[in-house]
Amino acid sequence: MSAAKFNPKNYSVPTRLLYGEPKSEEWDYSHHVVPPITASSTFRLGSAQRGAEGFLALGKYSERKGETPIYVYDRMGEPNTNLLQDALAVAEEGEVAFCFSTGMGAVHAGVGFALLPGSEVISHRTVYGCTYSLFSDSLARLNCKVFFTDMTKADSFLPLVNDNTRVLYLESPANPTLEMLDLDAIAVLVRDLNAKRPADRRIITVIDNTFSTPFCQRPLTHGIDVVVHSLTKGISGFGVDMGGAVITRKEFYDQIFRIRKDFGAALSPEVAWRILSYGLSTLALRVSRQQESAMKIARFLEAHPAVEYVRYPGLESFPWHDVARRMLCDYQGNFAPGFMIYFALKGQTPEDSRRRGRIMMDYIAEHAYCVTLAVSLGQLRTLIEHPGSMTHASYPAEEQVKRGMHPGGIRLAIGIEEADDLIQDLKQSLLAVQKGA
Ligand SMILES: *Cc1c(COP(=O)(O)O)cnc(C)c1O
């Protein structure tokens, strides 16, 4: 019967994310219109021999001998997570995906699989707050040094490379400044370096693609090795679940599988089912709507006298507009600047800008209807926050400035409301800032 089916590869990615594949290697759900939720922490084994084979085959992609893999135990793999993984690999145009219970679980796996004691990481200078503390604190305790550099200049990492360098870590657009990195140029530089390094000292490029979601940017197609995501954000999209994912080539399957098996942080089947059935299948719809509103709001903010500057990849004034044009495009090839905006409030001094940021946040917390003071992003509802005193408080104040963060910088994650309603709330709040100035 399956031979008569049309080939999913002939359809667009948004349509494929809605339909998925009719079955995974281990499991057939083709009778269901929506895949069923399964909940069984362990699986019945046909014989002791088959159970033993199932265990040995786990995580050994390279050594499979053609037999059908079986489910043994949830943490190793289960139907709903595997369906989500297959769909995420389609979304990112990768070969394999692994899900984790949080984005940080995925960041740790995506970097950690490549590290040995004494290995070094070179990271873009502006990264998610907890990634920064993973690098500057937790990895440092394991004798893995992390160096930060401004990767908006593609070759800035070259002087930091030595025999111990194993990972080049990127975030683009970066959180919260929306700095954008030229992934093509970086991938070429790393490829040239790797051509002269032995296999076990190759540098692996890893990117956190949470801000753009695969709808706007697919780094593997630009030559990056590993993509990590917080599924908590734009991919799950409704603001009700946490999750993380690593998407890469088959080559790294065994090593990343080992990290999830041994360190845990597996995703629960029910959450995997929700992210698959509600989140990923509506990704294209939600992000198209969000970025249409984001463009209108970015233009409104740019024209506002209380605002010093606006960073949005869709604006002509965006400092990395050319890179953005090459990196950010949807599955049809249209420019896809995304739903994240960063803007800076004017002030007499840095401290004055910071104070105005707080006035705006407090005003919104008390009065706004459809803009919510909260961390996180990529939800149905528009969220606003002041990174300097909230998400990026783990960076010391002078490090924030060094990394291009403005003391009065505000991060806005656009939801699916009517753009004019959002502008109404922002207008009132900016008026309050002007009055309180
Ligand atoms: C939220 C976030 C993370 C961490 O994800 P959790 O699901 O909260 O663990 C990592 N990177 C970026 C860019 C994020 O926004």
The ligand as an SDF file (V2000), in Angstrom:
LIG
                    3D

 15 15  0  0  0  0  0  0  0  0999 V2000
   14.8150   30.0460   26.4260 C   0  0  0  0  0  0  0  0  0  0  0  0
   16.0690   29.8900   25.6750 C   0  0  0  0  0  0  0  0  0  0  0  0
   16.9570   28.8570   25.9730 C   0  0  0  0  0  0  0  0  0  0  0  0
   16.7340   27.8660   27.1000 C   0  0  0  0  0  0  0  0  0  0  0  0
   15.5640   27.1320   26.9160 O   0  0  0  0  0  0  0  0  0  0  0  0
   14.7150   26.4970   28.1330 P   0  0  0  0  0  0  0  0  0  0  0  0
   13.6490   25.7500   27.4090 O   0  0  0  0  0  0  0  0  0  0  0  0
   14.2190   27.6430   28.9570 O   0  0  0  0  0  0  0  0  0  0  0  0
   15.6380   25.6210   28.9060 O   0  0  0  0  0  0  0  0  0  0  0  0
   18.1190   28.7610   25.2160 C   0  0  0  0  0  0  0  0  0  0  0  0
   18.3820   29.6390   24.2300 N   0  0  0  0  0  0  0  0  0  0  0  0
   17.5630   30.6590   23.9260 C   0  0  0  0  0  0  0  0  0  0  0  0
   17.9190   31.6040   22.8130 C   0  0  0  0  0  0  0  0  0  0  0  0
   16.3710   30.8300   24.6400 C   0  0  0  0  0  0  0  0  0  0  0  0
   15.5580   31.8410   24.3280 O   0  0  0  0  0  0  0  0  0  0  0  0
  1  2  1  0
  2  3  1  0
  2 14  2  0
  3  4  1  0
  3 10  2  0
  4  5  1  0
  5  6  1  0
  6  7  2  0
  6  8  1  0
  6  9  1  0
 10 11  1  0
 11 12  2  0
 12 13  1  0
 12 14  1  0
 14 15  1  0
M  END
$$$$
